[in-house]
Each structure stands twice: as structure tokens, then as C-alpha cells.
Amino acid sequence: MPSCDHCDAHVSDRFARVFADERGDIHACPNCSANAGIAEVSRERAYETRST
């Protein structure tokens, strides 16, 4: 089952297909970010993860 790498909440397979990055990581979900900003938050968190 896919889960958010930020808050460890379960997400659907469909959500994972849409919002996972190229490595399959899910950096944001409806539980830990605003629905309207999931894509933006996901990109920001992915960038922060790669920068550290």
C-alpha cells in the first residue's frame, strides 16, 4: 500500500500514480498539506530532500 513519505498516511494507488515523483516517493498528501497545494508542496519537499 502506498503511503506519504512525509506523514506516513495511507494514500490510494491512484493518488500515488498522479503525485509520486520519478522515484515513486510521495512527499505530500491531503493529510499533511492543503488539497489545492499538494503538487507545489510535493515539489518543494522533494527539492529539500535532494538538497540535504
C-alpha positions in Angstrom: 0.0 0.0 0.0 1.4 3.4 -0.9 1.9 5.9 1.8 3.0 9.5 2.2 6.7 9.8 2.9 6.2 12.9 4.9 3.4 11.9 7.4 3.2 8.1 6.7 -0.6 8.3 5.9 -2.1 5.8 3.5 -2.8 7.1 0.0 -4.6 5.3 -2.8 -2.8 3.8 -5.8 -4.4 6.4 -8.0 -3.1 9.2 -5.8 0.4 7.7 -5.9 0.3 7.4 -9.7 -0.6 11.1 -10.0 1.6 12.7 -7.3 4.6 10.4 -6.8 7.9 11.7 -8.1 10.0 9.9 -10.7 11.4 7.6 -7.9 7.9 6.8 -6.6 8.2 8.9 -3.5 5.1 10.7 -2.2 6.2 14.0 -0.5 2.7 15.3 0.4 -0.9 14.1 0.8 -4.3 15.5 1.8 -3.4 14.7 5.5 -0.3 16.9 5.6 -0.9 19.6 3.1 -3.8 21.7 1.6 -5.6 19.9 -1.3 -5.0 22.8 -3.6 -1.3 22.9 -2.9 -0.3 19.2 -2.9 1.7 19.4 -6.2 3.5 22.5 -5.1 4.3 21.2 -1.6 5.4 17.9 -3.0 7.9 19.6 -5.4 9.2 21.8 -2.6 9.7 18.8 -0.2 11.3 16.8 -3.0 13.7 19.6 -3.7 14.6 19.9 0.0 15.2 16.2 0.3 17.6 16.2 -2.6 19.4 19.3 -1.4 20.3 17.9 2.0 
